[in-house]
Amino acid sequence: MPQWKIELFALRTQVQTQNFSIRPHALQHAVKEGFTVEDMVQVVLHGKVVETYPPRKRVLFYANVIIEGVTMPLHVVCEHRLADDSVDFVTAYLPDRDIWETPTRRR
């Protein structure tokens, strides 16, 4: 069986056409940390791929967003199994400086 590889164009197309769902964990972080679903969508559509997790068919995106007038890094983890499947926004969060040296490099 071939190893899974992210199909970035297909994933972003699904998000652009609103074929995605937001899991509760992502919504909890959004409420707690002050970012929006639109912020998450923009990170996925225009952000940088930081890591991929082939066994779980997930990808970590990063981009900066503006929260209450302050530019902040935002991470969004998406799961996307097949090109025509909907995308699951598994979680989203502001990267913890104890874990992330920079928004794209783990400590």
N, CA, C and O atoms as CSV, one atom per row, in Angstrom:
chain,resi,resn,atom,element,x,y,z
A,1,MET,N,N,0.843,-1.182,0.000
A,1,MET,CA,C,0.000,0.000,0.000
A,1,MET,C,C,0.892,1.250,0.000
A,1,MET,O,O,1.797,1.351,0.828
A,2,PRO,N,N,0.653,2.207,-0.915
A,2,PRO,CA,C,1.499,3.404,-0.960
A,2,PRO,C,C,1.293,4.274,0.282
A,2,PRO,O,O,0.202,4.344,0.847
A,3,GLN,N,N,2.374,4.927,0.679
A,3,GLN,CA,C,2.291,5.813,1.847
A,3,GLN,C,C,1.489,7.060,1.490
A,3,GLN,O,O,1.597,7.588,0.384
A,4,TRP,N,N,0.693,7.516,2.436
A,4,TRP,CA,C,-0.111,8.717,2.248
A,4,TRP,C,C,0.796,9.924,2.104
A,4,TRP,O,O,1.807,10.048,2.794
A,5,LYS,N,N,0.416,10.812,1.193
A,5,LYS,CA,C,1.107,12.081,1.019
A,5,LYS,C,C,0.029,13.153,0.898
A,5,LYS,O,O,-0.981,12.952,0.225
A,6,ILE,N,N,0.246,14.271,1.541
A,6,ILE,CA,C,-0.749,15.334,1.514
A,6,ILE,C,C,-0.979,15.815,0.082
A,6,ILE,O,O,-0.031,16.081,-0.656
A,7,GLU,N,N,-2.238,15.920,-0.294
A,7,GLU,CA,C,-2.608,16.502,-1.586
A,7,GLU,C,C,-3.083,17.916,-1.286
A,7,GLU,O,O,-4.274,18.170,-1.109
A,8,LEU,N,N,-2.126,18.821,-1.236
A,8,LEU,CA,C,-2.377,20.178,-0.780
A,8,LEU,C,C,-3.426,20.897,-1.628
A,8,LEU,O,O,-4.305,21.565,-1.083
A,9,PHE,N,N,-3.345,20.769,-2.943
A,9,PHE,CA,C,-4.322,21.434,-3.810
A,9,PHE,C,C,-5.730,20.926,-3.519
A,9,PHE,O,O,-6.668,21.714,-3.405
A,10,ALA,N,N,-5.875,19.605,-3.397
A,10,ALA,CA,C,-7.195,19.015,-3.123
A,10,ALA,C,C,-7.720,19.461,-1.760
A,10,ALA,O,O,-8.897,19.797,-1.630
A,11,LEU,N,N,-6.858,19.466,-0.748
A,11,LEU,CA,C,-7.275,19.888,0.592
A,11,LEU,C,C,-7.751,21.339,0.556
A,11,LEU,O,O,-8.815,21.661,1.084
A,12,ARG,N,N,-6.966,22.205,-0.064
A,12,ARG,CA,C,-7.341,23.620,-0.100
A,12,ARG,C,C,-8.600,23.844,-0.936
A,12,ARG,O,O,-9.396,24.731,-0.629
A,13,THR,N,N,-8.784,23.053,-1.983
A,13,THR,CA,C,-10.004,23.170,-2.786
A,13,THR,C,C,-11.221,22.817,-1.943
A,13,THR,O,O,-12.242,23.501,-2.016
A,14,GLN,N,N,-11.127,21.760,-1.147
A,14,GLN,CA,C,-12.242,21.379,-0.276
A,14,GLN,C,C,-12.559,22.497,0.721
A,14,GLN,O,O,-13.726,22.792,0.978
A,15,VAL,N,N,-11.527,23.110,1.274
A,15,VAL,CA,C,-11.746,24.199,2.232
A,15,VAL,C,C,-12.360,25.410,1.523
A,15,VAL,O,O,-13.289,26.026,2.046
A,16,GLN,N,N,-11.851,25.750,0.346
A,16,GLN,CA,C,-12.399,26.891,-0.413
A,16,GLN,C,C,-13.879,26.707,-0.729
A,16,GLN,O,O,-14.639,27.676,-0.744
A,17,THR,N,N,-14.286,25.471,-0.979
A,17,THR,CA,C,-15.688,25.199,-1.321
A,17,THR,C,C,-16.528,24.891,-0.075
A,17,THR,O,O,-17.640,24.372,-0.173
A,18,GLN,N,N,-15.979,25.219,1.084
A,18,GLN,CA,C,-16.685,25.055,2.369
A,18,GLN,C,C,-16.969,23.597,2.713
A,18,GLN,O,O,-17.895,23.317,3.475
A,19,ASN,N,N,-16.206,22.679,2.176
A,19,ASN,CA,C,-16.377,21.254,2.469
A,19,ASN,C,C,-15.419,20.862,3.601
A,19,ASN,O,O,-14.459,20.117,3.404
A,20,PHE,N,N,-15.715,21.390,4.788
A,20,PHE,CA,C,-14.887,21.094,5.953
A,20,PHE,C,C,-15.740,21.128,7.209
A,20,PHE,O,O,-16.843,21.675,7.218
A,21,SER,N,N,-15.210,20.536,8.263
A,21,SER,CA,C,-15.856,20.603,9.567
A,21,SER,C,C,-14.812,21.015,10.598
A,21,SER,O,O,-13.614,20.790,10.426
A,22,ILE,N,N,-15.297,21.617,11.660
A,22,ILE,CA,C,-14.430,22.073,12.747
A,22,ILE,C,C,-14.714,21.202,13.963
A,22,ILE,O,O,-15.837,21.182,14.468
A,23,ARG,N,N,-13.719,20.497,14.425
A,23,ARG,CA,C,-13.912,19.655,15.611
A,23,ARG,C,C,-13.961,20.512,16.878
A,23,ARG,O,O,-13.400,21.607,16.919
A,24,PRO,N,N,-14.634,20.004,17.904
A,24,PRO,CA,C,-14.799,20.770,19.145
A,24,PRO,C,C,-13.494,21.286,19.744
A,24,PRO,O,O,-13.460,22.390,20.288
A,25,HIS,N,N,-12.430,20.506,19.651
A,25,HIS,CA,C,-11.154,20.921,20.235
A,25,HIS,C,C,-10.660,22.221,19.593
A,25,HIS,O,O,-10.143,23.097,20.286
A,26,ALA,N,N,-10.818,22.346,18.275
A,26,ALA,CA,C,-10.408,23.574,17.573
A,26,ALA,C,C,-11.274,24.748,18.019
A,26,ALA,O,O,-10.766,25.849,18.233
A,27,LEU,N,N,-12.577,24.518,18.159
A,27,LEU,CA,C,-13.476,25.589,18.599
A,27,LEU,C,C,-13.167,26.029,20.033
A,27,LEU,O,O,-13.245,27.216,20.350
A,28,GLN,N,N,-12.821,25.082,20.891
A,28,GLN,CA,C,-12.486,25.423,22.278
A,28,GLN,C,C,-11.274,26.348,22.322
A,28,GLN,O,O,-11.272,27.342,23.048
A,29,HIS,N,N,-10.238,26.017,21.539
A,29,HIS,CA,C,-9.054,26.874,21.497
A,29,HIS,C,C,-9.398,28.245,20.920
A,29,HIS,O,O,-8.895,29.261,21.400
A,30,ALA,N,N,-10.250,28.282,19.895
A,30,ALA,CA,C,-10.628,29.557,19.277
A,30,ALA,C,C,-11.280,30.478,20.308
A,30,ALA,O,O,-10.933,31.655,20.403
A,31,VAL,N,N,-12.210,29.945,21.067
A,31,VAL,CA,C,-12.894,30.748,22.090
A,31,VAL,C,C,-11.899,31.199,23.156
A,31,VAL,O,O,-11.888,32.365,23.548
A,32,LYS,N,N,-11.076,30.281,23.617
A,32,LYS,CA,C,-10.125,30.573,24.693
A,32,LYS,C,C,-9.041,31.564,24.253
A,32,LYS,O,O,-8.651,32.440,25.024
A,33,GLU,N,N,-8.549,31.421,22.995
A,33,GLU,CA,C,-7.387,32.189,22.565
A,33,GLU,C,C,-7.741,33.376,21.662
A,33,GLU,O,O,-6.864,34.166,21.314
A,34,GLY,N,N,-9.014,33.507,21.282
A,34,GLY,CA,C,-9.464,34.711,20.602
A,34,GLY,C,C,-9.368,34.747,19.091
A,34,GLY,O,O,-9.487,35.823,18.505
A,35,PHE,N,N,-9.157,33.614,18.437
A,35,PHE,CA,C,-9.157,33.609,16.979
A,35,PHE,C,C,-10.484,33.052,16.469
A,35,PHE,O,O,-11.279,32.521,17.245
A,36,THR,N,N,-10.718,33.174,15.167
A,36,THR,CA,C,-12.009,32.804,14.592
A,36,THR,C,C,-11.876,31.642,13.610
A,36,THR,O,O,-10.775,31.250,13.226
A,37,VAL,N,N,-13.026,31.106,13.218
A,37,VAL,CA,C,-13.040,30.066,12.176
A,37,VAL,C,C,-12.454,30.645,10.888
A,37,VAL,O,O,-11.712,29.959,10.186
A,38,GLU,N,N,-12.775,31.882,10.577
A,38,GLU,CA,C,-12.213,32.528,9.380
A,38,GLU,C,C,-10.692,32.603,9.460
A,38,GLU,O,O,-10.013,32.425,8.448
A,39,ASP,N,N,-10.147,32.866,10.650
A,39,ASP,CA,C,-8.685,32.849,10.821
A,39,ASP,C,C,-8.130,31.469,10.478
A,39,ASP,O,O,-7.125,31.356,9.777
A,40,MET,N,N,-8.788,30.423,10.974
A,40,MET,CA,C,-8.340,29.060,10.696
A,40,MET,C,C,-8.369,28.775,9.197
A,40,MET,O,O,-7.426,28.207,8.646
A,41,VAL,N,N,-9.448,29.168,8.549
A,41,VAL,CA,C,-9.586,28.945,7.106
A,41,VAL,C,C,-8.455,29.655,6.360
A,41,VAL,O,O,-7.850,29.080,5.455
A,42,GLN,N,N,-8.170,30.895,6.735
A,42,GLN,CA,C,-7.111,31.648,6.055
A,42,GLN,C,C,-5.740,30.996,6.248
A,42,GLN,O,O,-4.922,30.988,5.328
A,43,VAL,N,N,-5.490,30.454,7.430
A,43,VAL,CA,C,-4.218,29.756,7.672
A,43,VAL,C,C,-4.093,28.549,6.741
A,43,VAL,O,O,-3.032,28.318,6.160
A,44,VAL,N,N,-5.161,27.791,6.602
A,44,VAL,CA,C,-5.120,26.603,5.736
A,44,VAL,C,C,-4.982,27.002,4.266
A,44,VAL,O,O,-4.222,26.380,3.524
A,45,LEU,N,N,-5.701,28.021,3.850
A,45,LEU,CA,C,-5.669,28.418,2.438
A,45,LEU,C,C,-4.360,29.091,2.031
A,45,LEU,O,O,-3.911,28.935,0.895
A,46,HIS,N,N,-3.745,29.841,2.950
A,46,HIS,CA,C,-2.595,30.653,2.566
A,46,HIS,C,C,-1.332,30.389,3.381
A,46,HIS,O,O,-0.277,30.957,3.096
A,47,GLY,N,N,-1.435,29.537,4.383
A,47,GLY,CA,C,-0.305,29.316,5.270
A,47,GLY,C,C,0.711,28.318,4.738
A,47,GLY,O,O,0.582,27.774,3.641
A,48,LYS,N,N,1.706,28.107,5.550
A,48,LYS,CA,C,2.823,27.221,5.248
A,48,LYS,C,C,2.591,25.863,5.918
A,48,LYS,O,O,2.113,25.797,7.050
A,49,VAL,N,N,2.932,24.792,5.215
A,49,VAL,CA,C,2.904,23.457,5.826
A,49,VAL,C,C,4.150,23.325,6.694
A,49,VAL,O,O,5.274,23.466,6.213
A,50,VAL,N,N,3.936,23.053,7.980
A,50,VAL,CA,C,5.041,22.926,8.926
A,50,VAL,C,C,5.424,21.465,9.108
A,50,VAL,O,O,6.607,21.125,9.085
A,51,GLU,N,N,4.443,20.612,9.286
A,51,GLU,CA,C,4.674,19.176,9.498
A,51,GLU,C,C,3.543,18.390,8.855
A,51,GLU,O,O,2.434,18.895,8.685
A,52,THR,N,N,3.843,17.145,8.501
A,52,THR,CA,C,2.802,16.214,8.081
A,52,THR,C,C,2.875,14.995,8.990
A,52,THR,O,O,3.935,14.660,9.517
A,53,TYR,N,N,1.739,14.341,9.164
A,53,TYR,CA,C,1.630,13.171,10.025
A,53,TYR,C,C,0.965,12.060,9.216
A,53,TYR,O,O,-0.231,11.816,9.371
A,54,PRO,N,N,1.731,11.382,8.353
A,54,PRO,CA,C,1.150,10.392,7.435
A,54,PRO,C,C,0.293,9.312,8.092
A,54,PRO,O,O,-0.766,8.992,7.552
A,55,PRO,N,N,0.690,8.731,9.232
A,55,PRO,CA,C,-0.156,7.671,9.794
A,55,PRO,C,C,-1.589,8.129,10.097
A,55,PRO,O,O,-2.531,7.340,10.024
A,56,ARG,N,N,-1.735,9.411,10.438
A,56,ARG,CA,C,-3.064,9.932,10.785
A,56,ARG,C,C,-3.670,10.762,9.652
A,56,ARG,O,O,-4.788,11.265,9.767
A,57,LYS,N,N,-2.910,10.899,8.547
A,57,LYS,CA,C,-3.369,11.665,7.378
A,57,LYS,C,C,-3.699,13.101,7.760
A,57,LYS,O,O,-4.747,13.647,7.413
A,58,ARG,N,N,-2.755,13.686,8.491
A,58,ARG,CA,C,-2.927,15.041,8.999
A,58,ARG,C,C,-1.762,15.926,8.566
A,58,ARG,O,O,-0.676,15.453,8.233
A,59,VAL,N,N,-2.031,17.218,8.586
A,59,VAL,CA,C,-1.025,18.211,8.226
A,59,VAL,C,C,-1.170,19.411,9.158
A,59,VAL,O,O,-2.279,19.800,9.524
A,60,LEU,N,N,-0.032,19.989,9.535
A,60,LEU,CA,C,0.000,21.170,10.389
A,60,LEU,C,C,0.344,22.381,9.538
A,60,LEU,O,O,1.386,22.417,8.884
A,61,PHE,N,N,-0.545,23.379,9.550
A,61,PHE,CA,C,-0.339,24.628,8.833
A,61,PHE,C,C,0.000,25.734,9.829
A,61,PHE,O,O,-0.375,25.679,11.000
A,62,TYR,N,N,0.722,26.740,9.330
A,62,TYR,CA,C,1.035,27.920,10.137
A,62,TYR,C,C,0.901,29.177,9.280
A,62,TYR,O,O,1.279,29.188,8.109
A,63,ALA,N,N,0.363,30.219,9.875
A,63,ALA,CA,C,0.385,31.569,9.311
A,63,ALA,C,C,0.127,32.540,10.455
A,63,ALA,O,O,-0.343,32.154,11.526
A,64,ASN,N,N,0.438,33.791,10.211
A,64,ASN,CA,C,0.129,34.830,11.194
A,64,ASN,C,C,-1.288,35.336,10.976
A,64,ASN,O,O,-1.756,35.446,9.843
A,65,VAL,N,N,-1.961,35.641,12.077
A,65,VAL,CA,C,-3.294,36.251,12.039
A,65,VAL,C,C,-3.274,37.450,12.978
A,65,VAL,O,O,-2.383,37.578,13.818
A,66,ILE,N,N,-4.252,38.314,12.830
A,66,ILE,CA,C,-4.345,39.485,13.707
A,66,ILE,C,C,-5.469,39.242,14.706
A,66,ILE,O,O,-6.630,39.066,14.336
A,67,ILE,N,N,-5.092,39.236,15.979
A,67,ILE,CA,C,-6.047,39.026,17.064
A,67,ILE,C,C,-6.020,40.273,17.939
A,67,ILE,O,O,-5.007,40.595,18.560
A,68,GLU,N,N,-7.146,40.961,17.974
A,68,GLU,CA,C,-7.264,42.196,18.762
A,68,GLU,C,C,-6.128,43.165,18.447
A,68,GLU,O,O,-5.538,43.751,19.354
A,69,GLY,N,N,-5.822,43.331,17.163
A,69,GLY,CA,C,-4.815,44.290,16.724
A,69,GLY,C,C,-3.377,43.832,16.836
A,69,GLY,O,O,-2.459,44.588,16.520
A,70,VAL,N,N,-3.167,42.596,17.284
A,70,VAL,CA,C,-1.810,42.071,17.458
A,70,VAL,C,C,-1.597,40.906,16.501
A,70,VAL,O,O,-2.441,40.014,16.409
A,71,THR,N,N,-0.478,40.908,15.791
A,71,THR,CA,C,-0.148,39.807,14.895
A,71,THR,C,C,0.356,38.631,15.719
A,71,THR,O,O,1.297,38.756,16.502
A,72,MET,N,N,-0.297,37.476,15.524
A,72,MET,CA,C,0.034,36.269,16.293
A,72,MET,C,C,0.179,35.085,15.347
A,72,MET,O,O,-0.499,35.027,14.321
A,73,PRO,N,N,1.068,34.127,15.683
A,73,PRO,CA,C,1.146,32.907,14.887
A,73,PRO,C,C,-0.017,31.989,15.240
A,73,PRO,O,O,-0.415,31.906,16.402
A,74,LEU,N,N,-0.559,31.303,14.247
A,74,LEU,CA,C,-1.642,30.353,14.481
A,74,LEU,C,C,-1.315,29.048,13.786
A,74,LEU,O,O,-0.925,29.045,12.618
A,75,HIS,N,N,-1.468,27.948,14.486
A,75,HIS,CA,C,-1.313,26.611,13.939
A,75,HIS,C,C,-2.693,25.991,13.754
A,75,HIS,O,O,-3.574,26.151,14.598
A,76,VAL,N,N,-2.870,25.285,12.645
A,76,VAL,CA,C,-4.110,24.555,12.387
A,76,VAL,C,C,-3.733,23.162,11.908
A,76,VAL,O,O,-2.955,23.013,10.965
A,77,VAL,N,N,-4.283,22.144,12.557
A,77,VAL,CA,C,-4.065,20.758,12.152
A,77,VAL,C,C,-5.322,20.270,11.434
A,77,VAL,O,O,-6.430,20.336,11.967
A,78,CYS,N,N,-5.117,19.779,10.209
A,78,CYS,CA,C,-6.229,19.267,9.403
A,78,CYS,C,C,-6.010,17.797,9.087
A,78,CYS,O,O,-4.879,17.328,8.951
A,79,GLU,N,N,-7.112,17.091,8.975
A,79,GLU,CA,C,-7.092,15.694,8.542
A,79,GLU,C,C,-7.795,15.624,7.193
A,79,GLU,O,O,-8.885,16.166,7.015
A,80,HIS,N,N,-7.145,14.941,6.240
A,80,HIS,CA,C,-7.707,14.850,4.892
A,80,HIS,C,C,-7.272,13.509,4.302
A,80,HIS,O,O,-6.117,13.346,3.910
A,81,ARG,N,N,-8.189,12.562,4.240
A,81,ARG,CA,C,-7.852,11.197,3.832
A,81,ARG,C,C,-7.770,11.015,2.326
A,81,ARG,O,O,-6.812,10.420,1.832
A,82,LEU,N,N,-8.751,11.514,1.585
A,82,LEU,CA,C,-8.796,11.354,0.133
A,82,LEU,C,C,-9.110,12.686,-0.523
A,82,LEU,O,O,-9.703,13.563,0.104
A,83,ALA,N,N,-8.715,12.845,-1.785
A,83,ALA,CA,C,-8.862,14.127,-2.484
A,83,ALA,C,C,-10.276,14.683,-2.438
A,83,ALA,O,O,-10.447,15.889,-2.261
A,84,ASP,N,N,-11.322,13.823,-2.596
A,84,ASP,CA,C,-12.681,14.382,-2.590
A,84,ASP,C,C,-13.353,14.348,-1.222
A,84,ASP,O,O,-14.517,14.730,-1.105
A,85,ASP,N,N,-12.654,13.903,-0.197
A,85,ASP,CA,C,-13.219,13.901,1.157
A,85,ASP,C,C,-13.246,15.319,1.730
A,85,ASP,O,O,-12.457,16.183,1.349
A,86,SER,N,N,-14.171,15.524,2.648
A,86,SER,CA,C,-14.169,16.793,3.372
A,86,SER,C,C,-12.928,16.846,4.272
A,86,SER,O,O,-12.306,15.824,4.562
A,87,VAL,N,N,-12.595,18.036,4.692
A,87,VAL,CA,C,-11.430,18.277,5.537
A,87,VAL,C,C,-11.920,18.465,6.967
A,87,VAL,O,O,-12.897,19.176,7.204
A,88,ASP,N,N,-11.247,17.834,7.913
A,88,ASP,CA,C,-11.541,18.041,9.337
A,88,ASP,C,C,-10.477,18.960,9.920
A,88,ASP,O,O,-9.283,18.676,9.829
A,89,PHE,N,N,-10.914,20.056,10.516
A,89,PHE,CA,C,-10.010,20.907,11.271
A,89,PHE,C,C,-9.951,20.273,12.661
A,89,PHE,O,O,-10.849,20.468,13.479
A,90,VAL,N,N,-8.901,19.522,12.916
A,90,VAL,CA,C,-8.791,18.733,14.141
A,90,VAL,C,C,-8.562,19.636,15.349
A,90,VAL,O,O,-9.245,19.515,16.366
A,91,THR,N,N,-7.603,20.534,15.227
A,91,THR,CA,C,-7.342,21.484,16.299
A,91,THR,C,C,-6.678,22.712,15.714
A,91,THR,O,O,-6.174,22.690,14.591
A,92,ALA,N,N,-6.684,23.769,16.480
A,92,ALA,CA,C,-6.011,25.017,16.120
A,92,ALA,C,C,-5.591,25.667,17.428
A,92,ALA,O,O,-6.292,25.571,18.435
A,93,TYR,N,N,-4.444,26.329,17.404
A,93,TYR,CA,C,-3.929,26.896,18.651
A,93,TYR,C,C,-2.820,27.899,18.359
A,93,TYR,O,O,-2.207,27.884,17.292
A,94,LEU,N,N,-2.584,28.756,19.321
A,94,LEU,CA,C,-1.424,29.637,19.287
A,94,LEU,C,C,-0.251,28.817,19.821
A,94,LEU,O,O,-0.333,28.298,20.934
A,95,PRO,N,N,0.840,28.685,19.058
A,95,PRO,CA,C,1.935,27.815,19.485
A,95,PRO,C,C,2.545,28.245,20.822
A,95,PRO,O,O,2.802,29.426,21.056
A,96,ASP,N,N,2.766,27.275,21.675
A,96,ASP,CA,C,3.351,27.475,23.000
A,96,ASP,C,C,4.864,27.647,22.855
A,96,ASP,O,O,5.531,26.804,22.255
A,97,ARG,N,N,5.399,28.727,23.399
A,97,ARG,CA,C,6.833,29.008,23.290
A,97,ARG,C,C,7.689,27.960,24.008
A,97,ARG,O,O,8.875,27.829,23.705
A,98,ASP,N,N,7.112,27.215,24.948
A,98,ASP,CA,C,7.862,26.143,25.605
A,98,ASP,C,C,8.068,24.954,24.663
A,98,ASP,O,O,8.990,24.161,24.856
A,99,ILE,N,N,7.223,24.831,23.658
A,99,ILE,CA,C,7.293,23.715,22.717
A,99,ILE,C,C,7.885,24.145,21.378
A,99,ILE,O,O,8.589,23.373,20.727
A,100,TRP,N,N,7.597,25.385,20.971
A,100,TRP,CA,C,8.003,25.884,19.659
A,100,TRP,C,C,9.054,26.984,19.821
A,100,TRP,O,O,8.788,28.020,20.431
A,101,GLU,N,N,10.246,26.754,19.272
A,101,GLU,CA,C,11.310,27.762,19.261
A,101,GLU,C,C,10.886,28.948,18.384
A,101,GLU,O,O,11.056,30.109,18.756
A,102,THR,N,N,10.336,28.625,17.221
A,102,THR,CA,C,9.714,29.598,16.328
A,102,THR,C,C,8.384,28.965,15.919
A,102,THR,O,O,8.149,27.798,16.231
A,103,PRO,N,N,7.517,29.692,15.237
A,103,PRO,CA,C,6.247,29.069,14.825
A,103,PRO,C,C,6.416,27.872,13.883
A,103,PRO,O,O,5.467,27.117,13.669
A,104,THR,N,N,7.611,27.693,13.321
A,104,THR,CA,C,7.827,26.581,12.398
A,104,THR,C,C,8.879,25.584,12.863
A,104,THR,O,O,9.169,24.623,12.149
A,105,ARG,N,N,9.450,25.788,14.032
A,105,ARG,CA,C,10.503,24.883,14.520
A,105,ARG,C,C,10.286,24.510,15.976
A,105,ARG,O,O,10.218,25.366,16.858
A,106,ARG,N,N,10.179,23.197,16.204
A,106,ARG,CA,C,10.014,22.693,17.578
A,106,ARG,C,C,11.314,22.839,18.349
A,106,ARG,O,O,12.400,22.831,17.770
A,107,ARG,N,N,11.190,22.972,19.668
A,107,ARG,CA,C,12.383,23.023,20.536
A,107,ARG,C,C,13.011,21.647,20.647
A,107,ARG,O,O,14.021,21.483,21.331
